[in-house]
Amino acid sequence: MARYKVIDTSPRFLAVDLEKQLLPGTFEHALNYLVDHELDLRRFDARYRNDFTGASAYAPALLLKVVLFAYSRGHCQ
């Protein structure tokens, strides 16, 4: 089983709560929902071989959200 970094989205140093920022009806909310609930990303788990050794990795869902959001804003070509 792949080990992923724990991503804590609760506010700590900045008063930003991710759940309150992703408003229903926005592209960001839809993207977050689709990647978390509709896409099957289990194929990526088999590629990671860091069960017992190596550093934990960023979850593929998080990285996919970043890439798709960047494309939606025109930051990638």
Distance bins in CASP14 RR format, pairs under 12 A and 6 or more apart:
PFRMAT RR
TARGET T0000
AUTHOR 0000-0000-0000
RMODE 2
METHOD distances of the structure
MODEL  1
1 42 0 0 0 0 0 1 0 0 0 0 0
1 45 1 0 0 1 0 0 0 0 0 0 0
1 46 0 0 0 0 0 1 0 0 0 0 0
1 48 0 0 0 0 1 0 0 0 0 0 0
1 49 0 0 0 0 0 1 0 0 0 0 0
1 50 0 0 0 0 1 0 0 0 0 0 0
1 51 1 0 1 0 0 0 0 0 0 0 0
1 52 0 0 0 0 0 1 0 0 0 0 0
1 56 0 0 0 0 0 1 0 0 0 0 0
1 57 0 0 0 0 0 1 0 0 0 0 0
2 41 0 0 0 0 0 1 0 0 0 0 0
2 42 0 0 0 0 1 0 0 0 0 0 0
2 43 0 0 0 0 0 1 0 0 0 0 0
2 44 1 0 0 1 0 0 0 0 0 0 0
2 45 1 0 1 0 0 0 0 0 0 0 0
2 46 0 0 0 0 1 0 0 0 0 0 0
2 47 1 0 0 1 0 0 0 0 0 0 0
2 48 1 1 0 0 0 0 0 0 0 0 0
2 49 1 0 0 1 0 0 0 0 0 0 0
2 50 1 0 0 1 0 0 0 0 0 0 0
2 51 1 0 0 1 0 0 0 0 0 0 0
2 52 0 0 0 0 0 1 0 0 0 0 0
2 54 0 0 0 0 0 1 0 0 0 0 0
2 55 0 0 0 0 0 1 0 0 0 0 0
2 56 0 0 0 0 1 0 0 0 0 0 0
2 57 1 0 0 1 0 0 0 0 0 0 0
2 58 0 0 0 0 0 1 0 0 0 0 0
2 59 0 0 0 0 1 0 0 0 0 0 0
2 60 0 0 0 0 1 0 0 0 0 0 0
2 61 0 0 0 0 0 1 0 0 0 0 0
3 45 0 0 0 0 0 1 0 0 0 0 0
3 48 1 0 0 1 0 0 0 0 0 0 0
3 49 0 0 0 0 0 1 0 0 0 0 0
3 50 1 0 1 0 0 0 0 0 0 0 0
3 51 1 0 0 1 0 0 0 0 0 0 0
3 52 0 0 0 0 1 0 0 0 0 0 0
3 53 0 0 0 0 1 0 0 0 0 0 0
3 54 0 0 0 0 1 0 0 0 0 0 0
3 55 0 0 0 0 1 0 0 0 0 0 0
3 56 1 0 1 0 0 0 0 0 0 0 0
3 57 1 0 0 1 0 0 0 0 0 0 0
3 58 0 0 0 0 0 1 0 0 0 0 0
3 59 0 0 0 0 0 1 0 0 0 0 0
4 41 0 0 0 0 0 1 0 0 0 0 0
4 44 0 0 0 0 1 0 0 0 0 0 0
4 45 0 0 0 0 1 0 0 0 0 0 0
4 48 0 0 0 0 1 0 0 0 0 0 0
4 50 0 0 0 0 1 0 0 0 0 0 0
4 51 0 0 0 0 0 1 0 0 0 0 0
4 55 0 0 0 0 0 1 0 0 0 0 0
4 56 1 0 1 0 0 0 0 0 0 0 0
4 57 1 0 1 0 0 0 0 0 0 0 0
4 58 1 0 0 1 0 0 0 0 0 0 0
4 59 1 0 1 0 0 0 0 0 0 0 0
4 60 0 0 0 0 1 0 0 0 0 0 0
4 61 0 0 0 0 1 0 0 0 0 0 0
4 62 0 0 0 0 1 0 0 0 0 0 0
4 63 0 0 0 0 0 1 0 0 0 0 0
5 48 0 0 0 0 0 1 0 0 0 0 0
5 50 0 0 0 0 0 1 0 0 0 0 0
5 55 0 0 0 0 1 0 0 0 0 0 0
5 56 1 0 1 0 0 0 0 0 0 0 0
5 57 1 0 0 1 0 0 0 0 0 0 0
5 58 1 0 1 0 0 0 0 0 0 0 0
5 59 1 0 0 1 0 0 0 0 0 0 0
5 60 0 0 0 0 0 1 0 0 0 0 0
5 61 0 0 0 0 0 1 0 0 0 0 0
5 62 0 0 0 0 1 0 0 0 0 0 0
5 63 0 0 0 0 0 1 0 0 0 0 0
6 56 0 0 0 0 1 0 0 0 0 0 0
6 57 0 0 0 0 0 1 0 0 0 0 0
6 58 0 0 0 0 0 1 0 0 0 0 0
6 59 0 0 0 0 1 0 0 0 0 0 0
6 62 0 0 0 0 0 1 0 0 0 0 0
7 18 0 0 0 0 1 0 0 0 0 0 0
7 36 0 0 0 0 0 1 0 0 0 0 0
7 56 0 0 0 0 0 1 0 0 0 0 0
7 57 0 0 0 0 0 1 0 0 0 0 0
7 58 1 0 0 1 0 0 0 0 0 0 0
7 59 1 0 0 1 0 0 0 0 0 0 0
7 61 0 0 0 0 1 0 0 0 0 0 0
7 62 1 0 1 0 0 0 0 0 0 0 0
7 63 0 0 0 0 0 1 0 0 0 0 0
7 65 0 0 0 0 0 1 0 0 0 0 0
7 66 0 0 0 0 0 1 0 0 0 0 0
8 17 0 0 0 0 0 1 0 0 0 0 0
8 18 0 0 0 0 1 0 0 0 0 0 0
8 62 0 0 0 0 0 1 0 0 0 0 0
9 16 0 0 0 0 1 0 0 0 0 0 0
9 17 1 0 0 1 0 0 0 0 0 0 0
9 18 1 1 0 0 0 0 0 0 0 0 0
9 19 1 0 0 1 0 0 0 0 0 0 0
9 20 0 0 0 0 0 1 0 0 0 0 0
9 21 0 0 0 0 1 0 0 0 0 0 0
9 22 0 0 0 0 1 0 0 0 0 0 0
9 32 0 0 0 0 0 1 0 0 0 0 0
9 36 0 0 0 0 0 1 0 0 0 0 0
9 62 0 0 0 0 0 1 0 0 0 0 0
9 65 0 0 0 0 0 1 0 0 0 0 0
10 16 0 0 0 0 1 0 0 0 0 0 0
10 17 1 0 0 1 0 0 0 0 0 0 0
10 18 0 0 0 0 1 0 0 0 0 0 0
10 19 0 0 0 0 1 0 0 0 0 0 0
10 20 0 0 0 0 0 1 0 0 0 0 0
11 17 1 0 1 0 0 0 0 0 0 0 0
11 18 0 0 0 0 1 0 0 0 0 0 0
11 19 0 0 0 0 1 0 0 0 0 0 0
11 20 0 0 0 0 1 0 0 0 0 0 0
11 21 0 0 0 0 0 1 0 0 0 0 0
12 18 0 0 0 0 0 1 0 0 0 0 0
14 21 0 0 0 0 0 1 0 0 0 0 0
15 21 0 0 0 0 0 1 0 0 0 0 0
16 22 0 0 0 0 0 1 0 0 0 0 0
17 23 0 0 0 0 0 1 0 0 0 0 0
18 28 0 0 0 0 1 0 0 0 0 0 0
18 29 0 0 0 0 0 1 0 0 0 0 0
18 32 0 0 0 0 1 0 0 0 0 0 0
18 36 0 0 0 0 0 1 0 0 0 0 0
18 62 0 0 0 0 0 1 0 0 0 0 0
18 65 0 0 0 0 0 1 0 0 0 0 0
19 28 0 0 0 0 0 1 0 0 0 0 0
19 29 0 0 0 0 1 0 0 0 0 0 0
19 32 0 0 0 0 1 0 0 0 0 0 0
19 33 0 0 0 0 0 1 0 0 0 0 0
20 29 0 0 0 0 0 1 0 0 0 0 0
21 28 1 0 0 1 0 0 0 0 0 0 0
21 29 0 0 0 0 1 0 0 0 0 0 0
21 32 0 0 0 0 1 0 0 0 0 0 0
22 28 1 0 1 0 0 0 0 0 0 0 0
22 29 1 0 1 0 0 0 0 0 0 0 0
22 30 0 0 0 0 1 0 0 0 0 0 0
22 31 0 0 0 0 1 0 0 0 0 0 0
22 32 1 0 1 0 0 0 0 0 0 0 0
22 33 0 0 0 0 1 0 0 0 0 0 0
22 35 0 0 0 0 0 1 0 0 0 0 0
22 36 0 0 0 0 0 1 0 0 0 0 0
22 65 0 0 0 0 0 1 0 0 0 0 0
22 69 0 0 0 0 0 1 0 0 0 0 0
23 29 1 0 1 0 0 0 0 0 0 0 0
23 30 0 0 0 0 0 1 0 0 0 0 0
23 32 0 0 0 0 0 1 0 0 0 0 0
23 33 0 0 0 0 0 1 0 0 0 0 0
24 30 0 0 0 0 1 0 0 0 0 0 0
24 32 0 0 0 0 0 1 0 0 0 0 0
24 33 0 0 0 0 1 0 0 0 0 0 0
25 31 0 0 0 0 0 1 0 0 0 0 0
25 32 0 0 0 0 0 1 0 0 0 0 0
25 33 0 0 0 0 1 0 0 0 0 0 0
26 32 0 0 0 0 1 0 0 0 0 0 0
26 33 0 0 0 0 0 1 0 0 0 0 0
26 69 0 0 0 0 0 1 0 0 0 0 0
26 72 0 0 0 0 0 1 0 0 0 0 0
27 33 0 0 0 0 0 1 0 0 0 0 0
27 34 0 0 0 0 0 1 0 0 0 0 0
27 65 0 0 0 0 0 1 0 0 0 0 0
27 68 0 0 0 0 1 0 0 0 0 0 0
27 69 0 0 0 0 1 0 0 0 0 0 0
27 71 0 0 0 0 0 1 0 0 0 0 0
27 72 1 0 0 1 0 0 0 0 0 0 0
27 73 0 0 0 0 1 0 0 0 0 0 0
28 34 0 0 0 0 0 1 0 0 0 0 0
28 35 0 0 0 0 0 1 0 0 0 0 0
28 65 0 0 0 0 1 0 0 0 0 0 0
28 66 0 0 0 0 0 1 0 0 0 0 0
28 68 0 0 0 0 0 1 0 0 0 0 0
28 69 1 0 0 1 0 0 0 0 0 0 0
28 72 0 0 0 0 1 0 0 0 0 0 0
28 73 0 0 0 0 0 1 0 0 0 0 0
29 35 0 0 0 0 0 1 0 0 0 0 0
29 36 0 0 0 0 0 1 0 0 0 0 0
29 37 0 0 0 0 0 1 0 0 0 0 0
29 65 0 0 0 0 0 1 0 0 0 0 0
29 69 0 0 0 0 0 1 0 0 0 0 0
30 36 0 0 0 0 0 1 0 0 0 0 0
30 37 0 0 0 0 0 1 0 0 0 0 0
30 38 0 0 0 0 0 1 0 0 0 0 0
30 65 0 0 0 0 0 1 0 0 0 0 0
30 68 0 0 0 0 0 1 0 0 0 0 0
30 69 0 0 0 0 0 1 0 0 0 0 0
30 72 0 0 0 0 0 1 0 0 0 0 0
31 37 0 0 0 0 0 1 0 0 0 0 0
31 38 0 0 0 0 0 1 0 0 0 0 0
31 39 0 0 0 0 0 1 0 0 0 0 0
31 61 0 0 0 0 0 1 0 0 0 0 0
31 62 0 0 0 0 0 1 0 0 0 0 0
31 64 0 0 0 0 1 0 0 0 0 0 0
31 65 1 0 0 1 0 0 0 0 0 0 0
31 66 0 0 0 0 0 1 0 0 0 0 0
31 67 0 0 0 0 0 1 0 0 0 0 0
31 68 1 0 1 0 0 0 0 0 0 0 0
31 69 1 0 0 1 0 0 0 0 0 0 0
31 70 0 0 0 0 0 1 0 0 0 0 0
31 71 0 0 0 0 0 1 0 0 0 0 0
31 72 1 0 0 1 0 0 0 0 0 0 0
31 73 0 0 0 0 0 1 0 0 0 0 0
32 38 0 0 0 0 0 1 0 0 0 0 0
32 39 0 0 0 0 0 1 0 0 0 0 0
32 61 0 0 0 0 1 0 0 0 0 0 0
32 62 0 0 0 0 0 1 0 0 0 0 0
32 64 0 0 0 0 0 1 0 0 0 0 0
32 65 1 0 0 1 0 0 0 0 0 0 0
32 66 0 0 0 0 0 1 0 0 0 0 0
32 68 0 0 0 0 0 1 0 0 0 0 0
32 69 0 0 0 0 1 0 0 0 0 0 0
33 39 0 0 0 0 0 1 0 0 0 0 0
33 61 0 0 0 0 0 1 0 0 0 0 0
33 65 0 0 0 0 0 1 0 0 0 0 0
34 40 0 0 0 0 0 1 0 0 0 0 0
34 41 0 0 0 0 0 1 0 0 0 0 0
34 61 0 0 0 0 0 1 0 0 0 0 0
34 64 0 0 0 0 1 0 0 0 0 0 0
34 65 0 0 0 0 1 0 0 0 0 0 0
34 68 0 0 0 0 1 0 0 0 0 0 0
34 69 0 0 0 0 0 1 0 0 0 0 0
35 41 1 0 0 1 0 0 0 0 0 0 0
35 44 0 0 0 0 0 1 0 0 0 0 0
35 59 0 0 0 0 0 1 0 0 0 0 0
35 60 0 0 0 0 1 0 0 0 0 0 0
35 61 1 0 1 0 0 0 0 0 0 0 0
35 62 0 0 0 0 1 0 0 0 0 0 0
35 63 0 0 0 0 1 0 0 0 0 0 0
35 64 1 0 1 0 0 0 0 0 0 0 0
35 65 1 0 1 0 0 0 0 0 0 0 0
35 66 0 0 0 0 0 1 0 0 0 0 0
35 67 0 0 0 0 0 1 0 0 0 0 0
35 68 1 0 0 1 0 0 0 0 0 0 0
35 69 0 0 0 0 1 0 0 0 0 0 0
36 59 0 0 0 0 0 1 0 0 0 0 0
36 60 0 0 0 0 0 1 0 0 0 0 0
36 61 1 0 0 1 0 0 0 0 0 0 0
36 62 0 0 0 0 1 0 0 0 0 0 0
36 64 0 0 0 0 0 1 0 0 0 0 0
36 65 0 0 0 0 1 0 0 0 0 0 0
37 61 0 0 0 0 0 1 0 0 0 0 0
38 61 0 0 0 0 0 1 0 0 0 0 0
38 64 0 0 0 0 0 1 0 0 0 0 0
39 60 0 0 0 0 1 0 0 0 0 0 0
39 61 1 0 0 1 0 0 0 0 0 0 0
39 64 1 0 0 1 0 0 0 0 0 0 0
39 65 0 0 0 0 0 1 0 0 0 0 0
39 68 0 0 0 0 0 1 0 0 0 0 0
40 60 0 0 0 0 0 1 0 0 0 0 0
40 61 0 0 0 0 0 1 0 0 0 0 0
40 64 0 0 0 0 0 1 0 0 0 0 0
41 47 0 0 0 0 0 1 0 0 0 0 0
41 48 0 0 0 0 0 1 0 0 0 0 0
41 59 0 0 0 0 1 0 0 0 0 0 0
41 60 1 0 1 0 0 0 0 0 0 0 0
41 61 1 0 1 0 0 0 0 0 0 0 0
41 62 0 0 0 0 0 1 0 0 0 0 0
41 63 0 0 0 0 0 1 0 0 0 0 0
41 64 1 0 0 1 0 0 0 0 0 0 0
41 65 0 0 0 0 0 1 0 0 0 0 0
42 48 0 0 0 0 0 1 0 0 0 0 0
42 60 0 0 0 0 1 0 0 0 0 0 0
42 61 0 0 0 0 0 1 0 0 0 0 0
43 60 0 0 0 0 1 0 0 0 0 0 0
43 64 0 0 0 0 0 1 0 0 0 0 0
44 57 0 0 0 0 1 0 0 0 0 0 0
44 58 0 0 0 0 0 1 0 0 0 0 0
44 59 0 0 0 0 1 0 0 0 0 0 0
44 60 1 1 0 0 0 0 0 0 0 0 0
44 61 0 0 0 0 1 0 0 0 0 0 0
44 62 0 0 0 0 0 1 0 0 0 0 0
44 63 0 0 0 0 1 0 0 0 0 0 0
44 64 0 0 0 0 1 0 0 0 0 0 0
45 51 0 0 0 0 0 1 0 0 0 0 0
45 57 0 0 0 0 0 1 0 0 0 0 0
45 59 0 0 0 0 1 0 0 0 0 0 0
45 60 1 0 0 1 0 0 0 0 0 0 0
45 61 0 0 0 0 0 1 0 0 0 0 0
46 60 0 0 0 0 0 1 0 0 0 0 0
47 57 0 0 0 0 1 0 0 0 0 0 0
47 60 0 0 0 0 1 0 0 0 0 0 0
48 54 0 0 0 0 1 0 0 0 0 0 0
48 55 0 0 0 0 0 1 0 0 0 0 0
48 56 0 0 0 0 1 0 0 0 0 0 0
48 57 1 0 1 0 0 0 0 0 0 0 0
48 58 0 0 0 0 0 1 0 0 0 0 0
48 59 0 0 0 0 1 0 0 0 0 0 0
48 60 0 0 0 0 1 0 0 0 0 0 0
49 55 0 0 0 0 0 1 0 0 0 0 0
49 57 0 0 0 0 0 1 0 0 0 0 0
50 56 1 0 0 1 0 0 0 0 0 0 0
50 57 1 0 0 1 0 0 0 0 0 0 0
50 58 0 0 0 0 0 1 0 0 0 0 0
51 57 0 0 0 0 0 1 0 0 0 0 0
57 63 0 0 0 0 1 0 0 0 0 0 0
58 64 0 0 0 0 0 1 0 0 0 0 0
58 65 0 0 0 0 0 1 0 0 0 0 0
58 66 0 0 0 0 1 0 0 0 0 0 0
58 67 0 0 0 0 0 1 0 0 0 0 0
59 65 0 0 0 0 1 0 0 0 0 0 0
59 66 0 0 0 0 0 1 0 0 0 0 0
60 66 0 0 0 0 0 1 0 0 0 0 0
60 67 0 0 0 0 0 1 0 0 0 0 0
60 68 0 0 0 0 0 1 0 0 0 0 0
61 67 0 0 0 0 0 1 0 0 0 0 0
61 68 0 0 0 0 0 1 0 0 0 0 0
62 68 0 0 0 0 0 1 0 0 0 0 0
62 69 0 0 0 0 0 1 0 0 0 0 0
63 69 0 0 0 0 0 1 0 0 0 0 0
63 70 0 0 0 0 0 1 0 0 0 0 0
64 70 0 0 0 0 0 1 0 0 0 0 0
64 71 0 0 0 0 0 1 0 0 0 0 0
65 71 0 0 0 0 0 1 0 0 0 0 0
65 72 0 0 0 0 0 1 0 0 0 0 0
66 72 0 0 0 0 0 1 0 0 0 0 0
66 73 0 0 0 0 0 1 0 0 0 0 0
66 75 0 0 0 0 0 1 0 0 0 0 0
66 76 0 0 0 0 0 1 0 0 0 0 0
67 73 0 0 0 0 0 1 0 0 0 0 0
67 74 0 0 0 0 0 1 0 0 0 0 0
67 75 0 0 0 0 1 0 0 0 0 0 0
67 76 1 0 0 1 0 0 0 0 0 0 0
68 74 0 0 0 0 0 1 0 0 0 0 0
68 75 0 0 0 0 0 1 0 0 0 0 0
68 76 0 0 0 0 1 0 0 0 0 0 0
69 75 0 0 0 0 1 0 0 0 0 0 0
69 76 0 0 0 0 1 0 0 0 0 0 0
70 76 1 0 1 0 0 0 0 0 0 0 0
70 77 0 0 0 0 0 1 0 0 0 0 0
71 77 0 0 0 0 1 0 0 0 0 0 0
END
